[in-house]
Amino acid sequence: MSGNSQPSEQDSKGCHRVNAHQWNRQIVLEKLAQHEAHLTMAEIGLSDLRKQRHDLYQLLNVTTPMMSILPLDVFVEIFYAACIDDVELSKHPSQFLIGSVCRAWRHVAWTTPGLWSKINIILSHKIYENQIYLLQEWLFRSGACLLDWNIKLAHSSHKASWDPPVDFFFMIFQTCHRWKSFEFFGPSKNLRLALSQTPNVQFPKLKCLDLLGATRSKEWAFRWPPILETLHLRKNRTSWNLQLDWTILTTLEVRSYLKDIVAHLPALNSVRTLGVDLRGSSLPMPFTNPPYQLPCLTNLQVTGGTSVVGPLLALLKVPVLETLIIEMMAVAANPDYPWNDDFIKMAEQSSFRLTTLYMDINIKAREANEDIEEHVLSVLAEIPSIEKFTFSCEHHNYYVLANSFIRHLCLSSSNPSRPVHLPNLCYFEYRGPLDVELEVLYSMIEYKLNSLQSNTLTSNGTPVPPKKFELKFVYSNIHWYRDQDPDALHVFYANLAQFDANTFSFELVWDRPD
């Protein structure tokens, strides 16, 4: 076939089919493009409608009775209450939750600096950069408010714990003039390094300092020591190298050795609350010029071995002490230390009116029940002013609270053979193994309710309402309850139900031992 020959009829039909397919495809593409354009316009219109609906809801929210009646300052106070106790660091801060409710709430939250004055943060090396960005925004929103810092370090799977870089502390030091309290939970060499490299940093408003972790040889380089009122030093072996004025402290919690505590006792004239976690177990060396008077101390908590807790108490003269919390354990070096004599010595030289006593005794040696009971009761005999007494032996393997102890709680002046024990007692709680007969327990309850009745009259001539007696047992030996006669239990509870709920409460709880 020559080059200028005409296409056959079959070829012509094939070309027409191809052109038809292309034309049909082009029509569909054009219709699809038109449809996409209409769909895009519809989506834009739908988005506009949603925005209008959102704006209308915002307007509707403003016109609700709560938003229209309550003044702005009331809203702010409500938001303050929601944020002030927000200590769940694993969840979104309350400020963000408030801001997500509506535009009006978000405006209030975002423009109220006081809502951003408390900073709780768990620093993690995995998200550190994002945390720094958010922290800068947070500090910006806090305006000129005084700041309460609470910084923790996230747990790491590595043996060496992560330490925030020095630049982090340089950044937060820019707001040091606004610090009201600073709590840092975690060992940090970089914090001390940052302090040493910024000698002019000052904390004029800082009143509360809470630190964890320090080496034996390093000192906190406060060139301008803050004027603290509250100091907490947790797990800190050299907790005294802070170059502070100890005489103005009102609250002190420290973990240290007895000799270091005693060395600073003369400077603690203003302390009202003192918490001491004593290290070591050996008997201390003699101290000069005891007793050491703490004229303002009202709350005292001491933890440690009996052979160091007792000697510290014997050195103290605390005339206004109201609350005493003791957590002590016997040590192998001196398991039979007569700690009760030190309690009695403190009571005699203080002449205080102690009203609340908490004793947690952890003595795992095979010490007879009579010995522990005798020690505790000898202490109670010297402190008749006690109104609330908690006695815990949860960690004692052998002591069991029995009838003899309960009977001592209902001795009266008509029984001259033994001293009166706790005539003012209106709250008693025991934690540990229990072996008390229900009849003895009921007799004690009946006696205490009668003894707490008041025969005095008010200025109006009406009788003074009786004090309420509260009794709580948290027992760890389930077999004691299971061995009780069901009929006797029924009678016991029926008798208790006859007492006035305004003057008596009773709680019996089994706590499964670990």
C-alpha positions in Angstrom: 0.0 0.0 0.0 1.4 3.4 -1.0 2.0 6.2 1.5 -0.9 8.4 0.2 -3.5 5.7 0.2 -6.8 6.4 2.0 -7.5 4.7 5.4 -9.7 1.8 5.3 -13.2 1.8 6.7 -12.1 -0.3 9.6 -9.4 2.2 10.6 -11.9 5.1 10.4 -14.2 3.4 12.7 -11.4 2.8 15.2 -10.5 6.5 15.2 -14.1 7.5 15.7 -14.2 5.2 18.8 -11.0 6.7 20.3 -12.3 10.2 19.8 -15.6 9.3 21.3 -13.9 7.8 24.4 -11.7 10.9 24.8 -14.7 13.2 24.4 -16.7 11.3 27.0 -13.7 11.3 29.4 -13.3 15.0 29.0 -17.0 15.6 29.7 -16.7 13.5 32.9 -13.6 15.3 34.0 -15.3 18.7 33.5 -18.3 17.6 35.5 -16.1 16.2 38.2 -14.2 19.5 38.4 -17.5 21.4 38.6 -18.6 19.0 41.4 -15.3 19.4 43.3 -15.7 23.2 43.0 -19.3 23.0 44.3 -18.1 20.6 47.1 -15.3 23.0 48.0 -17.8 25.9 48.2 -20.2 23.8 50.2 -17.4 22.8 52.7 -16.4 26.5 53.0 -20.0 27.4 53.6 -20.4 24.5 56.1 -17.3 25.7 57.9 -18.7 29.2 58.0 -21.9 27.8 59.3 -20.1 25.9 62.0 -18.1 29.0 63.0 -21.4 31.0 63.1 -22.9 28.3 65.2 -19.9 28.4 67.5 -20.2 32.2 67.8 -23.9 31.9 68.6 -23.1 29.3 71.3 -20.6 31.8 72.7 -23.2 34.5 72.8 -25.7 32.1 74.3 -23.2 31.1 76.9 -22.6 34.8 77.8 -26.4 35.2 78.3 -26.8 32.2 80.7 -27.8 33.2 84.2 -24.4 32.1 85.6 -22.4 34.2 83.2 -24.7 37.2 83.3 -25.3 37.3 87.1 -21.9 36.3 88.5 -19.4 39.2 88.5 -16.0 38.6 86.9 -14.2 38.6 90.2 -16.4 35.7 91.4 -15.4 33.7 88.4 -11.8 34.4 89.0 -12.1 33.2 92.6 -13.8 30.0 91.4 -11.0 29.4 88.9 -8.5 30.1 91.7 -10.0 27.4 93.8 -9.9 24.9 90.9 -6.2 25.6 90.2 -4.8 26.0 93.7 -5.0 22.3 94.6 -4.2 21.0 91.1 -1.4 18.6 92.1 -2.1 15.8 89.6 0.9 16.4 87.4 0.1 13.5 85.0 -3.0 15.3 83.7 -3.7 18.5 81.9 -3.5 21.5 84.2 -6.8 23.0 85.3 -5.9 26.2 83.5 -6.1 24.4 80.2 -9.3 22.6 81.1 -10.9 25.9 82.0 -9.8 27.5 78.8 -11.3 24.7 76.7 -14.8 25.3 77.9 -15.7 28.5 76.0 -14.2 31.7 74.7 -15.3 33.7 77.7 -13.7 31.3 80.2 -10.6 31.1 78.1 -10.3 34.9 78.0 -10.6 35.0 81.8 -8.1 32.2 82.3 -5.6 33.6 79.8 -5.7 37.1 81.2 -5.6 36.3 84.9 -2.0 36.2 86.0 -2.7 34.7 89.4 -4.0 31.5 87.8 -0.5 30.9 86.5 1.5 31.6 89.7 1.8 28.0 90.7 4.1 25.9 88.5 4.0 22.1 88.7 6.2 20.3 86.2 7.8 16.9 85.8 10.9 17.5 83.7 11.8 14.8 81.2 14.7 14.7 78.8 12.4 13.1 76.2 10.1 16.2 75.9 12.4 18.8 77.4 12.3 21.2 74.4 8.5 21.3 74.4 8.4 21.7 78.1 10.7 24.7 77.9 8.5 26.4 75.3 5.3 25.8 77.4 7.1 26.9 80.6 8.1 30.2 78.9 4.5 30.8 77.9 3.3 29.9 81.4 5.8 32.4 83.0 4.6 35.1 80.5 1.0 34.6 81.5 1.9 34.8 85.2 2.7 38.5 84.8 4.3 40.0 87.9 2.7 37.5 90.4 4.8 35.7 93.0 5.6 32.2 91.9 5.3 28.8 93.7 7.6 26.3 92.0 7.2 22.5 92.2 9.7 20.7 90.0 10.2 17.0 89.8 12.4 14.8 87.6 10.8 12.0 85.5 12.0 8.5 86.4 14.6 7.2 84.0 15.5 3.7 83.1 19.2 4.7 83.2 21.3 4.2 86.3 22.3 7.9 86.3 19.3 10.1 86.8 18.8 12.9 84.3 19.9 16.4 85.4 18.3 19.4 83.7 20.9 21.5 81.9 22.4 24.5 83.5 20.6 26.8 81.0 17.2 25.6 82.5 18.2 27.1 85.8 19.6 30.2 84.2 16.2 30.7 82.6 14.1 30.3 85.7 16.6 32.4 87.7 15.4 35.3 85.6 12.2 35.2 87.7 14.0 34.7 91.0 12.8 38.1 92.3 9.2 36.7 92.2 9.8 33.3 93.9 7.6 32.7 96.9 8.4 29.0 97.3 10.7 26.6 95.5 10.4 22.8 95.7 12.9 20.7 93.7 12.6 16.9 94.1 15.7 15.3 92.6 19.5 15.4 92.9 20.9 18.1 90.7 24.6 19.2 90.4 23.6 21.7 87.7 21.3 23.6 90.2 24.3 24.2 92.5 26.5 25.0 89.5 24.0 27.6 88.2 23.9 29.2 91.7 27.7 29.4 91.8 27.8 30.9 88.3 25.2 33.6 89.0 26.6 35.2 92.2 24.2 38.2 92.0 21.0 36.1 91.9 18.7 37.1 94.9 15.5 35.7 96.3 13.9 38.6 98.2 10.4 37.1 98.3 11.4 33.4 98.9 9.9 32.1 102.1 9.8 28.3 101.5 12.6 26.1 100.2 12.3 22.3 99.7 15.4 20.5 98.4 16.3 16.9 97.8 19.8 15.5 97.3 23.1 17.1 98.0 26.6 15.7 98.1 28.7 15.6 101.3 31.3 18.2 100.2 29.3 20.8 98.3 27.6 23.8 99.7 24.7 25.7 98.2 26.2 28.9 97.1 23.8 31.5 98.3 25.7 34.7 98.1 22.6 36.5 99.1 20.8 34.0 101.4 17.0 34.1 101.3 15.1 35.0 104.4 13.3 31.7 104.8 10.4 30.8 107.0 10.0 27.2 105.9 12.8 24.8 105.1 12.5 21.1 104.0 15.7 19.1 103.4 14.9 15.6 102.3 17.5 12.8 102.1 20.1 15.4 102.5 23.2 14.3 104.4 24.8 17.7 104.7 21.7 19.7 105.1 23.2 22.4 107.2 25.6 24.0 104.6 23.1 26.5 103.3 24.4 29.7 104.8 21.0 30.6 106.2 19.7 32.5 109.1 18.2 29.7 111.2 16.8 31.9 113.9 13.9 33.1 111.7 12.7 29.7 110.6 9.2 28.8 111.7 9.0 25.4 110.0 11.9 22.9 109.6 12.0 19.4 108.3 15.4 17.8 108.0 17.1 14.4 107.7 20.3 14.3 109.6 22.4 12.9 112.4 21.7 13.6 116.1 24.8 15.6 116.7 24.0 17.9 113.7 20.5 18.5 115.0 21.6 19.3 118.5 24.3 21.7 117.2 21.5 23.8 115.6 18.9 23.6 118.4 20.0 26.8 120.1 19.3 28.7 116.9 15.7 27.4 116.5 14.0 29.8 118.8 11.3 30.7 116.3 10.5 27.2 115.0 6.8 26.2 115.5 6.9 23.0 113.5 9.9 20.7 113.6 10.3 17.4 111.7 13.4 15.3 112.2 14.4 12.1 110.5 17.3 10.8 112.5 20.1 8.9 110.9 22.4 6.5 112.7 21.6 4.0 115.5 24.5 4.3 118.0 24.1 5.9 121.4 25.1 9.6 121.1 27.9 11.3 122.9 27.1 13.5 126.0 25.8 17.0 125.1 26.6 20.2 127.0 24.0 22.6 128.5 20.8 20.5 128.1 17.9 20.9 128.0 17.6 23.0 124.9 14.5 25.2 125.0 12.4 25.7 122.0 9.9 28.3 123.3 7.6 28.4 120.2 7.5 24.8 119.2 3.9 23.4 119.0 4.3 20.5 116.5 7.1 17.9 116.7 7.7 14.8 114.6 10.7 12.5 115.1 11.6 9.4 113.2 14.4 7.0 113.8 15.8 4.3 116.0 14.8 4.2 119.7 18.5 4.8 120.7 18.5 8.2 118.9 14.9 9.3 119.1 14.9 8.9 122.9 18.0 11.0 123.6 16.8 13.8 121.3 13.5 14.0 123.3 15.4 14.0 126.6 17.4 17.1 125.4 14.3 19.2 124.7 12.3 21.6 126.8 9.1 22.5 124.8 6.7 24.2 127.1 4.0 24.9 124.4 4.1 21.6 122.6 0.7 20.5 121.5 1.2 17.7 118.9 3.9 15.0 119.1 4.4 12.4 116.4 6.9 9.6 117.0 7.9 6.9 114.6 10.6 4.7 115.9 12.1 1.3 115.6 14.5 -0.8 117.7 18.0 -1.3 116.3 20.2 -4.4 116.6 22.9 -2.5 118.3 20.7 -1.6 121.3 17.3 -3.3 121.1 16.4 -2.9 124.8 17.0 0.9 125.0 14.6 2.4 127.6 13.1 5.0 125.4 10.2 5.6 127.7 12.5 7.2 130.3 13.5 9.9 127.7 9.8 10.6 127.0 9.1 11.0 130.7 12.2 13.3 131.1 11.0 15.6 128.3 7.5 15.7 129.8 8.8 16.6 133.3 11.2 19.3 132.2 8.7 20.8 129.7 5.5 21.0 131.8 3.6 21.2 128.5 -0.1 20.5 127.8 0.2 18.0 125.0 -3.1 17.2 123.4 -2.2 15.0 120.4 0.1 12.0 120.5 0.9 9.6 117.7 3.2 6.7 118.4 4.3 4.2 115.7 6.5 1.5 117.2 8.4 -0.9 115.0 10.2 -3.3 117.2 10.7 -6.7 115.6 12.7 -8.3 118.4 10.9 -10.8 120.7 10.0 -8.3 123.3 7.2 -9.3 125.6 3.9 -7.6 125.3 4.1 -6.5 128.9 7.4 -4.6 128.2 6.0 -2.5 125.3 2.7 -2.0 127.2 4.5 -0.9 130.3 6.7 1.6 128.4 3.7 3.1 126.6 1.6 3.3 129.7 4.4 4.9 131.7 4.6 7.7 129.1 0.8 8.2 129.1 0.8 8.4 132.9 3.0 11.5 132.6 0.8 13.3 130.0 -2.8 13.3 131.3 -3.6 16.3 129.0 -3.8 14.0 125.9 -7.1 14.2 124.0 -6.1 12.3 120.8 -4.0 9.2 120.9 -3.0 7.0 118.0 -1.0 3.9 118.7 0.3 1.9 115.8 2.1 -1.4 115.9 1.4 -2.5 112.3 5.1 -3.4 111.8 5.5 -5.2 115.1 5.6 -8.9 114.7 4.8 -9.9 118.2 2.8 -7.1 120.1 -0.9 -7.6 120.4 -3.3 -5.1 122.0 -5.1 -7.0 124.7 -7.5 -6.4 127.6 -5.0 -5.0 130.0 -4.3 -1.9 127.8 -8.0 -1.2 127.3 -8.7 -1.4 131.0 -6.0 1.3 131.6 -8.1 3.7 129.5 -10.9 3.5 132.0 -9.1 4.0 135.3 -10.5 6.6 137.6 -9.4 8.5 140.6 -11.4 6.0 142.7 -8.8 3.5 142.0 -5.8 4.7 144.0 -3.6 1.6 143.3 -2.8 2.9 139.8 -2.3 6.4 138.3 -5.0 8.0 136.1 -4.4 7.4 132.4 -5.8 9.9 129.8 -8.8 11.3 131.6 -9.3 13.8 128.8 -9.1 11.2 126.0 -11.8 11.8 123.3 -10.1 10.0 120.4 -8.3 6.7 120.4 -7.0 4.8 117.3 -5.1 1.6 117.3 -3.4 -0.1 114.3 -2.1 -3.6 114.5 -2.9 -7.1 115.9 -5.9 -7.1 118.3 -6.9 -9.5 121.0 -9.6 -7.7 123.0 -12.8 -9.2 124.5 -15.9 -7.4 123.4 -17.2 -7.1 127.0 -14.0 -5.3 128.1 -14.2 -3.0 125.0 -17.8 -2.1 125.8 -17.0 -1.4 129.4 -14.3 1.0 128.3 -16.6 2.8 125.9 -19.3 3.1 128.5 -16.9 4.5 131.1 -15.4 7.1 128.7 -18.8 8.3 127.6 -19.8 8.8 131.2 -16.5 10.5 132.1 -16.7 13.0 129.2 -20.1 14.2 130.4 -19.8 17.8 131.6 -21.5 19.1 134.7 -20.6 22.8 134.0 -23.0 25.4 132.6 -22.5 27.9 129.9 -23.0 31.7 130.5 -26.6 31.2 129.5 -27.1 28.6 132.2 -27.5 25.7 129.8 -25.3 22.5 130.2 -22.1 22.3 128.3 -22.5 19.7 125.5 -20.5 16.6 126.2 -17.4 15.9 124.2 -17.6 13.3 121.4 -15.7 10.1 122.0 -14.3 8.5 118.8 -12.8 5.0 118.7 -11.1 3.3 115.8 -9.5 -0.1 115.5 -7.6 -1.1 112.3 -6.7 -4.7 113.1 -4.4 -6.9 111.0 -5.3 -10.4 112.3 -8.5 -11.5 110.7 -8.8 -14.6 112.8 -9.6 -12.4 115.9 -12.8 -11.3 114.2 -13.6 -14.7 112.9 -13.3 -16.2 116.3 -15.9 -13.9 117.8 -19.2 -15.5 118.7 -21.9 -14.1 116.3 -24.4 -13.7 119.0 -21.9 -11.7 121.1 -21.1 -9.5 118.1 -24.8 -8.8 117.6 -25.3 -7.8 121.2 -22.1 -5.7 121.1 -23.3 -3.7 118.0 -26.8 -3.5 119.3 -25.5 -1.9 122.6 -23.4 0.6 120.6 -26.3 1.6 118.4 -28.1 2.9 121.6 -25.5 5.7 122.0 -26.0 9.1 120.6 -24.2 9.5 117.3 -23.4 13.1 118.3 -21.3 11.9 121.2 -19.9 8.6 120.0 -18.5 7.0 116.9 -16.9 3.6 116.5 -15.0 2.1 113.5 -13.7 -1.4 113.2 -11.7 -2.2 110.1 -9.6 -5.1 108.9 -6.4 -4.0 107.1 -4.9 -6.9 105.1 -1.2 -7.1 106.0 1.3 -6.6 103.2 
